[in-house]
Amino acid sequence: MILKKKPDLNKVENSVNTLSKRGPDGNGIYNFRNVALGHSRLAIIDVTEKANQPFTDATGQYTIVFNGEFYNFSEHRKLLREKGYKFRSTSDTEVLLYLYIDEGPGFLEKVNGFFALAIFNKNDQSLFIARDRIGIKPLLIYKDTEKLIFASEMKAILEYDIPREMDYTSVFQYFQLNYIPPDNSALKNIIKLKPGTYITVDKNDIIEKTYYQIPFDSANKYDGGYINAQKKLNELLSKSVERRMISDVPLGAFLSGGIDSSIIVALASEFTDKLNTFTIGFKDQPFFDETNYASLVANKYNTNHTVFSLSNQDLYEDLFDVLEYLDEPFADSSAIAVHILSKHTRKNITVALSGDGADEMFAGYNKHRAHYISNNINIANTLIKFLNPLIKRIPQSRNAKIPNLIRQLDKLGNGLLLNARDRYYLWCSILNEKTVEELLVHVADIEDINRRKAGLTRNITANNINEILYSDMHIVLQGDMLRKVDSMSMANSLEVRTPFLDHEVVDYMFSLPVEFKIDKYNQKKILKDTFRSYLPDELCNRPKHGFEVPLLQWFKSELNDPINNKWLKDEFIIHQGIFNVHKIRQLKDKIFSSNPGDVQATIWALIVFQHWWTKIFD
């Protein structure tokens, strides 16, 4: 933090303590005049005290706090030593600091890693704050006329005396998407620093600059051929995995049974004799249990494989830990599964590789198939549009195969009637705008809602699926997937590394044409073709499985009482003045109806919001 007056070090200490799960291995505070830097450490590279943070250079001029990893630090350490720099630790943090001292802000272009960092220059009392290219690590900022506060989580910022004013546009978007999209937060005046961005702060000014954007041209002219593209992808992803194997603490990989994590495990097994792999199974939900597929990969690569076989009760017992850790509304219910996987994995290792990011780059989601269908005028399209009014009358539910198919057809039909931008936003959403307006008593300024929506969809100019994937990288990946994995893993002091999101892999994938990624028969086409020989045949030929937390079941049983007598109680809703009590009653009634549709997602979004609101405002 940087203030116009001397900081209260008790508040700084309290702020650092809120991050103890992110960094259980030690903490520290640096203070000089009106500047204070705090850090809570998860020790990965050089676990000795020599690498503790805040870390100050030998001259005492520069001090860094750094959350993340600098994968290619060894090569830069060697180059800096040749220039005369001397090191007192073997950490990547020290190399990062000296690289900044040597090159200034341009050093970011040489860093392969994921991070949020701040560097203070005592001589001119300037502060440099930066976030990694893709936005894997979070960085939130609060600023007013008296102070600037930054942290990895909102709870750390809220330890200071700042106004707690809800951002109703963010609330509106939250109930549409089930998460708050970048770069805003649930509170006014707290924003998220954009990925690939840094700011410099001095006594007179704050300047923000972009040092990286995903290089993308929807009319790219790649002509290297499909076979060469596969070879290049293999080379880049293999190097990315190798970089992420560096660690001074036990390392392993998540292995879900899908192709993304399986590819990462296959590649990682080339760089270690016995890779640790971890899978969760769902014994009460055999449809979603993929442990057999994960075991095929584990056996093929002779990994040290662990399966956590969980019941619905196991998931339920983690639910309240998830609610309590979240410091901002976030309603992707699969966070519960990520939390429990991270909790059990952390008992064995400190660093885990994951397959996150592949769906957004290689067109892996159902909505990508829907966009592909919408781009091709055919009999099926016409028939779905024609039957859309009839489809709406058929019972819909996420909890059974046929009703879920009807639900998906209904959403497909609604999207086919819209232009490309509105279609994209609808297919990202859980609720449409009309339903959210009915839900909220206090609706945000419609102009602000439309302005933010236009900003999120600005990259979509036509029905080009590469534009859809590019938008997903900025909205879905940052707002939902990375937020989920970072918060749930850090809640358990586990670092998760994502080889697919190495910027060299990302840059390359967005140079390739759409037909390499999705066609009439395949999604993730180039990914499957490149690594087909690495995987058991059963994996490449199976449909993609998601996972559904049994929310509706809980709403009818264990959570029925707190829903009706706490979170969504009429008196509480009226007291808040945020929601339409009649709409809330309708949603509660729908839990027990034969046509629940997506009500479980909306009720869960309400529960998460109410738990958060009570902590922050009540």
N, C-alpha and C positions, 0 to 999 in steps of 0.2 A: 504494500500500500504506500501511497505518497500523499502527504497532507500539507496544509498551509501552517500547521502547528505540530508540536511534538506529539507523536502517537501515544496512546494509552497501551502500554506493553501488556497489561493484563488482558485486554481485549485481543491483542495479537496472539497471545498464548492460548486463549480460549478458541480463537479461530483455528489455529493450527491443530488443536486437540480434536476439533470436529472431523478432521481428516485422518484420524488415527488408523482407521481400517484401510485407507489407501496406502498408508505408510506406517506399519507397526514396528519398524526396526530402529526407530530413533527420530527425534525432531530437533529443530534448532531455530533460533531467531537472530537476525542481524538487524541492528538499528544504528542509523547515523542521522542525527538531526531530525528532519521531518519525514524520513523514510524508514520503513520497517519491512523486512522480508522474512517470511516464515516458511518452513518446509517440514513435511512429514515423510519419512523415507521408507520405501520398500527396496531393500538392498538386493541388487541383481548382479551388477558388475563391480568388482572390488567391494566386498562386503565388510571391509575393515573401517574403523573410525576415520581413517585418512580421507575417505571419500564422502564423509558426511556433509550435508548441506544445511544452511547456505554455505557455499564454497567461495573463498576469497583468494585471489591470485597472490603471488609472492610479494608484489609491491604494495598490496593493500588497497589498490585503486578500484579494482573491479570485483563484484560479488554476484554470483549466479544462484538462482533456484531453478530447478529443472525437473520436470515430470515426464518420463518417457525413456526412449532408448536411441542411441546414436550408433547405428549398426556398423558403419564403416569408419569408426573412430581409430582403429589400429593403424590404417594407412596414413591418416592425417597426423596421428601422434608421431609416426616416423618422420614425416615431412617437417613437422614443427621442430622436432629435435635437431634436424639438420640445419634449421634456421637459428638454433641456439636456445630454444625454449627448454626449460628443465621442469620435470614433473615430480611431484611428491606422492602421487598415487598411481594406480593402474586403472582409474575409472574413466568412463566416457565423458563424465561431467567436466573433468578438468580439461580434457582435449577440446571439448565444445567451447569452454570459456576462452582458452588461448587462441582458438581458431577465430573467434569473434574479435579478440584483441588484435590479432594479426590482420584481419581482412575487413572488419566492420560488418554492416548488415548483409553484404554480399556473401558472407560465409554460409548463409542458409541454403544457397544453391548447391553447396557441396555436401550437405548433410542428407544421408539416407537414413530415415528413421521416423519415429512418431514422437511428438513432444508438445508440451506447453512450457515456455521458459520466460524468465525475466533476468536481465542483467543490469546492475546499477553501477554507474560511474561516479565515484565519490568526488573526483576532481571538479567536474562540471555539474554534478548532481542531476544527471540525466538518467532516464530509465528506458530500457529497450525491452519490449514484450513481443513474443512471437508464438505462432501456432503452426503445427505441421501442415503439409500440403493438402492432405485429404480430410483433415479434421478428425483424426482418430482419437486424439486426446482433447478433452474439453478445456475451455478457458473462458470464464465469465468475467465481466467487467461492470463495475458500478462507478459512476462519475457524477459529481455535482460541483458547485463552485468552490467547495472547501477541500474535497478529497477525491482520490481515485483509488479504488480497491479492486483487486483481481484475485481470482481463486479458481481451483479446479471444480469446486462445487458451490452451489448457492448457499448451502448451510454455513459455509465459512464466512461468506460476505454478510450474512444476516446476524453475525455476532456483533456487528457495529451498529451504531444508532443511525439507521437509514429509514426513510419512509417506506412503508409497505403498502404500496398502491397497486391493485390488480390491473393487469393489462387485459381489457375485455376483448380486444381483437385476438390476442393469443388464446384466450379462453374459448372463443368462437372456433378458432382453427383446431384447438385441441379436441373439441367434441366432434368436429368433422373427421379428423385424421387419426385420433387416439394418441397423438403426441403433438408437441409444439414444434413447428418447423423452424429451421434457422432463419434469421440470426437473433430472433427475439426470445424472451423468456416469459414466464407467467407474471412477472412483476415489471412495472414500468421502471425505466432507468437502469435495469440490469440487462445487458445484451451479451451475446456470445461472439467473441472475435471470429471473424470469417477465417476459414482454412486458407493457408497460403498467404497469410497477411501478417504484417508486423506494425507496431506503433512505437513511436519515439515520444517520450514525455520529458519536457524540461520546464524551467521556471516560467517560460513564456507561452508555450504552445504544446499541442498534441497533434502529431502528424501520423496519418495512417497510410500505408503503402502495401500494394499487392506484389508479392515476389513470385507467385506461381498460380497458374490456372490450368486446368486440364486442357491440353491443346486439341481443339475439336473444330472440324469443318464438315458440315453435313454433306457437302459436295466433294468429299475427299476423293483423290484420284489414285488410290493405292493400286499398283499393278504388278506386285511381286509374286502373285500366284498363290494358290491355296496351300500347296505342299510346303513352300518356303515359309509361309505364315505360321504353319504348325511348328516347324523347326525353330523359328524365332521365339514363339510362345514358350516352347519347352525350355529353351535356353534361359530366357528371362525369368520364368517362374522358378526354375531350379536354382538360379543364383539368388533369387529372393529368399527362398527357403533356407539356403545355406547361410545367408547373412543373419537370419533370425534364429540360428541354432546357437549363437554365442551366448554363454551364460556361466556365471560362477555358482549358480544354485540349480537344483534339479529341474529338468525341463521335460515336457511331453507334448501331447497333442490331443485335442478333442477328436473323436471319431464317431460320427453320427450314423453312418451307414449310407449316407448320400455320396454323390460323386465328388463334391467339392472338398470335404474334409478327407475323403479317401485319397484323393490326388496329393494333398499336402502330406499325408502320412507316407505315401509311396515315395515321394521325393525326399522327405526328411530321413527316411530309412537308409538312404544312400550315404548319409553323413554321420551315422552313429550305429554302433553294433546292436543296441537293444533299446529301441524307442519305447517310452512309456505312452500308452494310449488309454483313453477313458471314454466310456459310453454310458448313457443312461437308458434303461429299459423301462417300459410302462406295463407292469403285469396286469393292471386292471383295464388297460386299453390296448388289446393286442393289435388293433388296426394300425396304431401309431408306433408300435414297438419295432425297431429296426436293428435290434441287437444281433440277429442272425447275419444280416448283411455286413455289419461292422466286424463281426467275427471272421467272416470270409477274408476281409482285408487284413485283419490282425494276424491271421494264420499265414496268409501269403507272405507277409513281411516279418513274421516271427517277432512281433512286438510283445512287450511286457504289458498285456492287456487286462484292464479292470472294467468290469461291468457293475454299475450301480442299478440294481433292480428295485424300482420305486412303485409304491402304491399311490392311489389318489390321496390317501391320508398323509403320506409323506409330503406330497405337493402342498396339501392344505396347511400343514404345519409350517411351511416356509412362507406362506402368504403374508402373514403379519410382519415378518422380518423384511419382506420386500416393501410393504407399505411404509414401514417405519424408516427405511433407509432412503427412499425417494424424497428428494427435496424440491421436486417440481412435478406437476401432474404428468404422468406417463402411463398409458393404459394398454400397451402391448402385453397381453397376459402371458405370452411365452417367456417374459422376463422371469416368471416364477421358475420355469424349467432351467433357465440359464443360471439362476441363483443357486438352485440346489445342485446342479452339475458343478458349478464353481466351488461350492462349499465342500463337496466330497473330493473333488480333484485336488484342492488345496492341502488336503491331509497328506498328499503324496508328493506334490511338486509345487514350485513357485511360479513357473512360466509355462504357458500352454499355447501351442499354435492352433489356429482355427481356419476354417474355410470361408469366413465372412467376406463379402464383397463380390463374390463370383456371380451371384444372381443378377446384381445390378449391371455388371459389365457384359455378361454373356447371354442376357435375355432369358433368365431362368424362372420368372414368375408367371402365374396364370394370366395376369393382366397383359403380359408381353404377347402371349398367344392371342389374347383378345384384340390387342392393337394390330397384330398381324392380320387377323380376320377382318378388322374394320378397314384395312387398307386395300382389301381385295373384294370388289363388288361381285357378289355371286348369289346363287339361289339361297344358300344358307343365311346370308346376311338379310336378304329381303324377307325370308320366312320368319326370322327372329323378330324383325321390326313389326311385321304384320301381326304376329302372335303375342306381342308384348302386353297388350291389355289383358289377354286371357291368362298369360303366365303370372301376372300379378295376383290373380285370384286363387292360385294354387298354394297350399301351405308350404312355407319355407322355413328352413332351420339349418344351422351348422352341425347339428348333432346326428344326422342320418344321411346316408349317401344320396338318395333320390331328392329329398327336400333341399339338400345343399346344392345339388345340380340345378334345381329350379331357381334357387337364390342366385346362383351365378348367371343363369340365363337371363333372369330379370335385370341384373346389373349390366350385363352385356347389351341387352336390348335398349336400356335407357341410354347407355353411352353411344350407341350407334346413331342416335337422333341428334347428337351434339357436334359442335366443331371440335377440331383437334385439341385445343387447349382445355376447353371445358370437359371434354371426354377424359383427358389425362387426369385432371383433378378429381373428377368423379370416381375414376377407378383407383385413385389413391385413397379415397375417402371411405369411411364407415357409414357416415350419415350425409345426406344432401343438405344444402343450405336451408331449404324450407323447414326441414325437421329440426335443425339446430335453432332456427328462429323461434319455433314453437316451444322449444325446451327452455330457452333463456328469457327471463324477464328483462334483465339488463343486457340489451344487445349492443354490440360495439357500433361505432360509426360505420355505416355501409360503405362509404368512400374509402375508409382505411382498410376495411376487409378486402374490397376489390383491388386496392392498390397493392396490398401484400400478395394477394392471389396472382395478380398480373406479374409481380416480380418473380414469384416462384415458377411461373409457367412461361417466362419470357423467351426461353430457348427453344420453345416449340413453335415452329413456323409452318409446319406441314405435317403430314402423317409419316414422317421419317422416324423409324424406330431407333436409330442412333440418337436422335434428339430426345426420345423418351428415356433412353438409358443415361444420357448425359444429365437430364433433369433428375432422374432417380439418384444419381451420385450426389447431387446437391441437396435433395429433399429427403428421400426415403432413407438413404444410407446414413446421412448425418443425423437427421432428426429421430430416426427410429432404430435402425440396426446397430450403429456404433454407440449410440446413447445407451441402448440396452446392454450390450456386451461390456462396455466400460463400467457402467454403474454396478451391474450385478457381479462382475468379476472383482472389482475393487472393493465391494462390500465384503468380500471374502479374502482380501489381500492377495489376489491372484492376478498376475500380469498376462494378458492375452495378446498375442502377436498375429498379425493378419498378412500373410505373404501375398495374397492376391492384390493387396492395396499398396504394394511397392510402387512408387510413382513411375518407375521405368515400365512396369507391366501395364499400369493404367494408361500411360501415354501411348503405348503401342496398341493397346486394344481399341482406343478411340481413333486410331489411324486406319482401322480395318472396315471394310464395307459390311452393311447389314446382313447380306446373304451368307457371310462367313459365320454368323451367330445364330440366325433363325431362318428357317425356310418352311415349306409346306409340311414337312414331316418331322423336323427336329428343332429343339431349343438347345442352347449351349452347344451348337454343332461343332465348332472348332475345338472347344474344350474336350468334348467327348472323343472326337477323332484324334486329337493330339495324344491323349493319354489312355486310349482304349486298351493298348497292350499292357498298361500298368495295372489294370483293374480286373477283377473277376467279371466274367461275362454277365452274370446276373445283375450287376450294378448298372451297367451301361444300358441295359434294355428294360429297366423298370421305370414306372412313372414316378414323378416327384411326389414325395409325401411331406405334408406339413405336420403340425402338431397342434391339437386343440386341448388346452387346459379345461378340465371338466367344470367350468364355471356354472353352467345352468344347473347341474346337479347340486352344487354347493348352495346356490341361491335358493333352492327348494328345501334344503336341509340345514346344514351347519350355519350358513350365513343368513338364513331367513329372519332370525330374530334381530341381529344388528342392522339389517337392511330396513326393517319396518320400525324399529324402536330406537335407532340411532342415526345412521347415515342419511336415510331417506324418510325419516319421520316427518309428518306434516308440519308439526310445530317448528322443527328445526329448519325446514325448507322455507317457511314463512319468515322466520327470524333472519335468515341469511339475506333474503330478497334477491337471490340470483336466478332461481329456477321457478318455472311455472308449476305450481303444486298439482294442478290438474293433469298436466303432461306426465309428471313423475308418477302419479297414481296409475295412469294408463300403462306406463312402462312396467310398473310392478305387477299389474294384472297380466301383462303379456308373458311373464315368466312361466305362468301355469297354463298358457293357451296352447292350442294345437298348431299355431302358426307363429312361433316366436321370432322367426327371421333372424336379425342380427342383434336382438335385444340383449343378449348376454354381453356383447362387446360394449354396448351403451351403459348397461348397469354397472359393469366393471369400471368403465371410465368415470362414472359418477362416484363410485366407492373410493377410487384413487383420489379424485378431486376433493371429496369431502374430508378424507383423512388428512390430506395436505392442507386444506383450508383451515381445519381445526388447529393444526400445529402452528400455522402462520398468523392467523387472524383472531382466533377465539381464545 
